[in-house]
Amino acid sequence: MAKITLGMWSTHGPILNTKPDEWLLRVPFDKRVSHWYKGEQYSYEEMLELRKDENLARAVSVEERTARHAQCQKGVKALADLWEQNKPDVAVIMGNDQRELIAESMQPVFAAHHGDTFWQKPLDEEREKSLSPGIKETEWAYRPDEDVIWPGLPDLAAHLFGCAADEGFDITAIKEWPETRPEHWHFGTPHAFAWIIRRIMRDNPVPILPVFTNTFHPPNQPTAKRCFEFGQFVGRAIESWDQDKTVAVFGSGGMSHFVINEELDHRVLDAIQSRDKDTLINVSQQELMQGTSELRNWISTAGIVFGTELSGDVIDYIPCYRTEAGTGTAQGFVCWK
């Protein structure tokens, strides 16, 4: 039977892949959109007022951004080094799609790729021109310079679908990445999966099963409890797979963004560290909004890993602020082995 030998949780967003001065390219976006924070929605101006007593000016200074950028790169390197030292036979990545491939017209709660391979390639010139500031600069972390084909894991996917039928989970089957219109900004592997391959596996992946959860988009986002239960199910499916393989599982995404909520991040990190299922399953839907919604991938991965004998530590947690309104992205790195 297969055995889970490695569990990793990691953020994957643009701040990890851009220079400290480039973080500010996203500030016009911050000022334009409304933000979810502690279960409520606010304008940028309201966030400035709400967080004025936190004295975030120091956190967004160029000196602090530079220091936190360096700290982030150490965290990425630590995970990548641990991957090389403990490299298993295959991997399962719990990730999500942000309208990269999955359209609003047909939006599954859970999905898995079951093709023999999946691909990635550079964006064409027109698509690259359409990217917003602060996004174009980070594409190198999600796309190689040349076309690549990465190995899938169809045998484990088939086993997962069979187990799902028995256990009451409905998982959409994705044989290959859907075609996107020429004017659409994205094609190929979604960033939640590509980042793990590019920066943690250092472009040398083992066969991978990409598993999708609709973290971002209403109306059918699963609850934290359902995500944890889904993770438990995926863990059982992996360990009942009749193959003599070692398996890594990844939770890709999070932590809190586009407004940073350090209290929530530490609540999740502490719950993972202490195997506290009850705290994880009671994170509310209103807390899991916008980018923070990707913590659903962390919660489902905890559901997988809590059922094993693995243990480990938080490598680092770095709240990377870009405005005094608290906007930015919190970065987190955890490894159990």
N, C-alpha and C positions, 0 to 999 in steps of 0.2 A: 504494500500500500504506500501511497505518497505520504510524505512527512513535511510539515511546515517547519522550516528551520530559521526563518528570518522574517521579522516584521519591521517595516519602516513607515514613518509618517513624515511628510515634507510639504511645505508650501512650494509654489511653482510660478509665482506671478512676476510681472515685469520689473518690480523693484530689485529682484535678485539678479537681474540680467542687464541693468542699466547703471550708468555712472551716477554719483550723487547729484550732480547738477542736472542730469536728465530726469531725475525724479519729478522735478518741478514742471516738466512738460505736461503732466497730467492735472495740474492745478486748474486750468480752464474747465476741464471736465468736472472737477470737484465743485466748482462754483455754479455750474449749470444744472446739476441734477439734485434731486432730493436724496436724503440719506436716512437709512435705518440705524438707530442707536438705542440699545436697551429696550427694544420692543416698540419704539415709537419712531415716527417719520418726521424729519426736520429739513428745512432749507439750509443752505450753507451759512447764511447770516444767523439763523437760529442756533446752529451748531457753534458758531463763534461766541455767541452770548452764553450758551449753555456751558461751555468749557473754558470760559475766560479765567477762572480761578486756578486752572491747572498749570498755568505758566508754561505753555508749550513752545514759547519762543525759542528757548534753549534747544529743545528737541528738534526743531526744524532749522537750526543754524547750519551753515556749511560744515563747520567743524564736527558737529554731532552727526550729521548725515554721512560724512566721510568715515567717521569711526564706526557707525552702525553698518555701513556698506561693507567695510573690511570684516566686521564680525559675521555678517551674512555669508561672505565667501568662505570663511573658516568653517561655518556650519555645513555648507554644501560640500566642501572638500572632506569633512569628517564623514558624512554619509557615503560619499563616493568611495572613500578609502575602506570603510567598513563593508561596502558592497564587494569590493575586490577581494577582501580578506575572507569573506564568508559566502562567496558566490555560489548560489544553488543551481539546480538543473533548469528550472523554469520559474516564471513569475506571474503573479496575478496583480493587476493594477486596478484599484478602485478609483475611478475618476468620473468626470462629467463633461458635458458638452454645453457650450455657450453660444448656441445658434451658429456653430462652426459648420456642422453637417446636418443636425436634426432640426427640421423646420417646425414652426408653430402649428402647422396643419396636421402633424402627426407626431405626438410627443409621448414616448413611453416613460413609465416610472423607472423601470429597470431594463437594461439591455446588455447584450454581450456579443462580442465579435467572434465568429466561428470559422473564419476563412483560414486557409493555409498560411497566408501572408497578409501584411498590410503595408501601405506605402507612405512615403513623404517626399516632397520635393520643394525647391525654392518657389516662392510666389512669382508669377509673371509681373511684368512692369506695371501694367494697369492696376492690378490688385494691390501691389505694393504702394502705389500712389494714393490709393483710397484709404490707407490705414491712418488712424488718427495719431496726433503727436504723442510720443511716449510709448506707443505700441510698435511702430515701425522699428524703433531702435532696439527692441527686444527680440525681434524675430529670429536672430541668430541662435537663440537658445532653444527654439522649437523646430527649426528647419536647417538641414545641412546644405552645403553649397551645391551638392549634386543630388540627383534622384537616388533614393535608397528604397530597398524593400526589406522590411523587418519580419522575422519569423513569428507566425501566429501559433496558437495552441488548440487546434480543432478537436483533438481527442478529449482534452479536459472540458472544452466547451460543450461537446456532445454529452458528456457525463453530467455536467452542470444542468443542462436542459432536462435530462431524464430525471435527475433528483428533484428539480423544481416541480415537475409534474406530480411527483409523489408528495411533496411537502407543501403545496399550495402557493408557490410563488410563480408569477407570470413574468417571464423574461423575454423581451423582444430579441429575435435573432438577426444579427447584422452579418451578412456574408462578405460584403465589401463596402467600402465607403461610398455613400450616395454621391451622385453627380450634383454639383452645384452650378448655378447659373454663372455665365461669364462675368456678370457684374457683382456677384457675391464676393465678399472680402476674403473668404477662406476656402481652401480645399485640403484634402489629405488628413493626416492624423491630428485629432484635436490636441490642444496644448497640454491638457492634463496628463496625457500619456507620453507625448513627444518629449516633454521636459524631463521626465524620469529617465527616458532612454538617452537623451543627449547629455544631461548633466550628472546624473547619478550613475548610470551604466556606462557613461563616457563613450557612447556610440558603439558599444560592443554588447548588444543585448543577447540574452538567452531567449528562447521562445516565450511569448507573452500572451496572456489572456486579458484583453481590455474589457472591464466590466463598468457599465455606465449607470449612474444614478441621476435622475433629474433633480439636481440640487437647486438650480437657479429659478426655474420658470413656473409660475402659477399656471393652472390651478391644481396640478397634481404632484406637488412636492411631497415626498414621504415624510412622516414624522421621524424624530430622532429614535423613538422606540422601534419603528418599523425598520429603520436603517440598521440598528443594532441587531435586530432579529434576522435581517437579511444577511448581515455579516456572519452571524452564527450558522445560518444555513450554508453559506459559501464555505465556511470552515469545515463543516461536516462533509460537504461534497468533495472538497479537496482530499480530506483524509480517508474518504472511502473510494477514491480513484485507484483503480487496480493497476498502478504503475509504480515501479521502484524509483521514484523521483523525489528530490528535495525541492521545496517550493518556497519562494519569497512572496510576501504580500505587501503591497504598498497602499497607503492612504494618501492620495495626491490632492492638494488644494488647501484652502484656508490661508492663514487663520483669519481673524477679524479684518474685514475691509468692506466697503471703501472708507468707513470710519472705524478707527481702532478702538476696541473694547477690551482692555487688558484684563478686567475682572472675568469676563467670559473666557478668554483664552486660558488664563490660569486655572479656571474651574475645569476646563476640558483637560488640560495637561495634568493637573493633579489627579483627576479621575482616572485617566489612563495609567498614571504612575501607580495608583493604589488599587487598580482593577475594580473601580467603583462603577458598576453597571448602573445603579439607580440614578446617580447624578447625570450620566450621559443620556439615558433614555428620557430624562425630564427636561432637557434643554428645549425651550419652547419654539414653536414655529416662527413666532415674531422675532426671536433672536437670530434665527437662521435665514436671514434675508440678504439680498445682494451677494457680494463676494463671500461674506461670512457663511453663506449657505453651504459652501464647500466643506465646512466642518462635518457635514453629513458623511463625506468620504472617510474622515477620521473616525467617526463613530462606527461606521460599518466595519472598518478595519479592526477597531477594538473588539467588535463582536467576533471576528475571526480569531484574533490573537489571544483573547482572554481564555479561549478554550484549549490553549496549548500550554506546554511547560516553559515557554519562552519568558524571558524577563529582560529588563534593560532600563535605560535612563533617558531623560531629556538631555539632548546634546546642547541645545541653546534655544532661547526665546528672545527675539529682537523686535520690538515695536518700531517700525520705520515710518515716522511721521513726515508729512510734507507740508502741512499747514497748521496754523494755530487753532483751526476748527477741529483738529483731531483726525483729519483725513490722511490716508496712507494705507499701508498694509503691514500687519504684524507677521513676522516670520517665525516658524517653528520647525525644529528638527528632532526626531525621536527615533531610536533604534532599539529593538528587542532581538536577542539572538539566543 
